[in-house]
Amino acid sequence: MKKIITILMVVITLFGCSDKDSAEKIEFRKGLIYTHNGETPYTGEGVSYYDGDNIESRGYSKDGKPDGEWIYYFYNGKVKRKGSYINGKMDGHWIYYYHSGEVEGEANYRGGKEI
């Protein structure tokens, strides 16, 4: 029993400590994603900011292109839109929100085109 509790504590600690600081600060340049002041297109989880404190977007990229889940935020911190990319193109189900947080609309994409 002690062994199970110890394992659970380790798992909770590892997964419970991830926060916004675990993602790399990124910026968009010439249509690609780079780490802040980086020279090569970025692969991994990144966060871009309106300014030092307010998150503009958060998601995953591969070779500088959005690839995976992305969330975009209004300046007030509420979600603006969220969905997924594959190789830099919108793909799958996207949800769009008003400033109030209410759903504005939804759309499905494949290869960057609405279907």
Rosetta blueprint (number, residue, H / E / L):
1 M L
2 K H
3 K H
4 I H
5 I H
6 T H
7 I H
8 L H
9 M H
10 V H
11 V H
12 I H
13 T H
14 L H
15 F H
16 G H
17 C L
18 S L
19 D L
20 K H
21 D H
22 S H
23 A L
24 E E
25 K E
26 I E
27 E E
28 F E
29 R E
30 K L
31 G L
32 L E
33 I E
34 Y E
35 T E
36 H L
37 N L
38 G L
39 E L
40 T L
41 P E
42 Y L
43 T L
44 G E
45 E E
46 G E
47 V E
48 S E
49 Y E
50 Y L
51 D L
52 G L
53 D L
54 N L
55 I E
56 E E
57 S E
58 R E
59 G E
60 Y E
61 S E
62 K E
63 D L
64 G L
65 K E
66 P E
67 D E
68 G E
69 E E
70 W E
71 I E
72 Y E
73 Y E
74 F L
75 Y L
76 N L
77 G L
78 K L
79 V E
80 K E
81 R E
82 K E
83 G E
84 S E
85 Y E
86 I E
87 N L
88 G L
89 K E
90 M E
91 D L
92 G E
93 H E
94 W E
95 I E
96 Y E
97 Y E
98 Y L
99 H L
100 S L
101 G L
102 E L
103 V E
104 E E
105 G E
106 E E
107 A E
108 N E
109 Y E
110 R E
111 G L
112 G L
113 K E
114 E E
115 I L
